[in-house]
Amino acid sequence: MHEQLVRVLGVARKAGRLCWGFDPVKAGLDKNIQLVLFASDLSEGSRRRMARLAANSQVPCLDAGLTMDELWYYIGKRAGIFALTDKGFAARIQELLGADCTAAPHSPAPKDQ
């Protein structure tokens, strides 16, 4: 699965349909972001903030299942947050990660009360 995932991400990057980093992804949420991916070792604070912003824009978020270093190795960019701007690439990534393409955006776990 990881091999296919990084292939799709690599093709998306070469096609100019992949952006990375908190600020560029945040700026694109209301424009053309279709899917947000988190590195598995992204800090909980960054994950929570981006998930909230993405939910407000009705953009789904998924954990890529790869660390920042693994993504850096395979894609050539070290970041904890990646986003796809193409519906086809986003649907393929969701399929590979076993996510329902019509699922609600990822939301942070509820706090204990």
KARA-V572483 format. One line per field, one symbol per residue. ss: DSSP state (H for helix, E for strand, - for the rest). phi: phi as a letter, one per 40 degrees, with the letter a starting at -180 (. if undefined). burial: 1 if it has 24 or more other C-alpha atoms within 12 Angstrom, else 0. Layout:
ss->???
phi->???
burial->???
//
This chain:
ss->-HHHHHHHHHHHHH---EEE-HHHHHHH------EEEE-----HHHHHHHHHHHHH---EEEE----HHHHHHHH-----EEEE--HHHHHHHHHH-----------------
phi->.cccdccccccccccgbbbagdcccdccdcbacbabbbccbccccccccccccccccfbcbbccgbcdccccccbgbcabbbabbbcccccccccccgcccbccdcbcccccb
burial->00001101110110001111110011011001111111100100001011111110111111111111001001100111111111001111110110001000111000000
//
